């Protein structure tokens, strides 16, 4: 099953209530990263430890995708999947460094599909 950035943020039941996903694009993207690291969206310990620490990198990364957190999330999902298949570790910085290659390959695929 292919992971989908938007599906990763669907409201999750939490003790009979609905978990409300974040409103801003950077935090939505970071919720994708959190889940790729193996944590649940509702894990508050992760939020307290990493949300502020990763926020500036996420904001800058989203500029590369013109603010589209879903596309940035798909990029992260694909890169992490590829690295895990090779049994390699990863971090947000790894994703940021590999994103230009991911974007280039996806733009090339779109152009080929149009022909």
C-alpha positions in Angstrom: 0.0 0.0 0.0 1.4 3.4 -1.0 1.6 5.9 1.8 -0.2 9.2 1.2 0.7 12.4 3.0 -2.9 13.7 3.3 -4.2 10.3 4.5 -1.6 10.3 7.2 -3.4 13.3 8.8 -6.9 12.1 8.9 -8.5 12.7 12.3 -7.6 9.9 14.7 -9.9 8.9 17.5 -8.3 9.8 20.9 -10.3 8.6 23.9 -13.6 9.1 22.2 -12.6 12.5 20.8 -11.2 13.4 17.4 -7.5 14.4 17.2 -7.3 17.7 15.3 -4.4 17.9 12.9 -2.3 21.1 12.8 -3.5 24.0 10.7 -0.2 25.3 9.3 1.6 23.6 6.4 4.9 23.2 8.1 3.4 21.4 11.1 1.3 19.2 8.8 4.5 18.2 7.0 6.2 17.5 10.3 3.3 15.2 11.2 4.2 13.1 8.1 7.8 13.0 9.3 6.7 12.0 12.8 4.8 9.0 11.4 7.6 8.1 9.1 9.8 7.9 12.2 7.3 5.4 13.7 5.4 7.7 16.0 1.7 8.2 16.2 0.3 11.6 15.1 -1.1 12.1 18.6 2.3 11.5 20.4 2.8 14.6 22.4 6.2 13.7 23.7 7.5 13.9 20.1 5.8 17.3 19.6 7.4 18.7 22.8 10.9 17.4 21.7 11.0 17.9 18.0 8.2 20.2 16.7 10.1 23.5 17.5 13.4 22.0 16.6 12.3 20.9 13.1 10.0 23.8 12.4 12.4 26.2 10.7 13.8 23.4 8.4 10.2 22.5 7.5 9.3 26.0 6.6 12.4 26.3 4.4 11.7 22.9 2.8 8.1 23.9 2.0 9.4 26.9 0.0 11.1 24.4 -2.3 7.7 23.0 -2.9 6.0 26.4 -3.1 4.2 25.7 0.2 2.6 22.4 -0.9 2.9 20.3 2.2 1.3 17.3 0.5 3.9 17.3 -2.3 6.7 17.7 0.3 5.1 14.8 2.3 5.0 12.6 -0.8 8.7 13.5 -1.4 9.6 12.5 2.1 7.6 9.3 1.9 9.3 8.2 -1.3 12.8 9.1 -0.1 12.3 7.3 3.2 10.9 4.2 1.5 13.9 4.1 -0.8 16.4 4.5 2.1 14.6 1.8 4.2 14.7 -0.6 1.3 18.5 -0.2 1.3 18.6 -0.5 5.1 19.9 3.1 5.4 19.0 5.5 8.2 17.6 8.9 7.5 16.8 12.3 9.0 14.9 15.4 8.0 18.2 16.8 6.7 18.6 13.7 4.5 15.2 14.3 3.0 16.1 18.0 2.4 19.3 17.1 0.7 17.7 14.5 -1.6 14.6 16.5 -2.5 16.1 18.2 -5.6 16.8 14.8 -7.1 13.3 13.6 -6.2 11.6 16.7 -7.7 13.7 16.5 -10.9 12.9 12.9 -11.4 9.2 13.5 -10.9 9.1 16.5 -13.2 10.8 14.4 -15.9 8.2 11.6 -15.4 5.4 14.1 -15.7 6.8 15.5 -18.9 7.3 12.0 -20.3 3.7 11.1 -19.4 2.4 14.2 -21.3 4.0 13.1 -24.5 
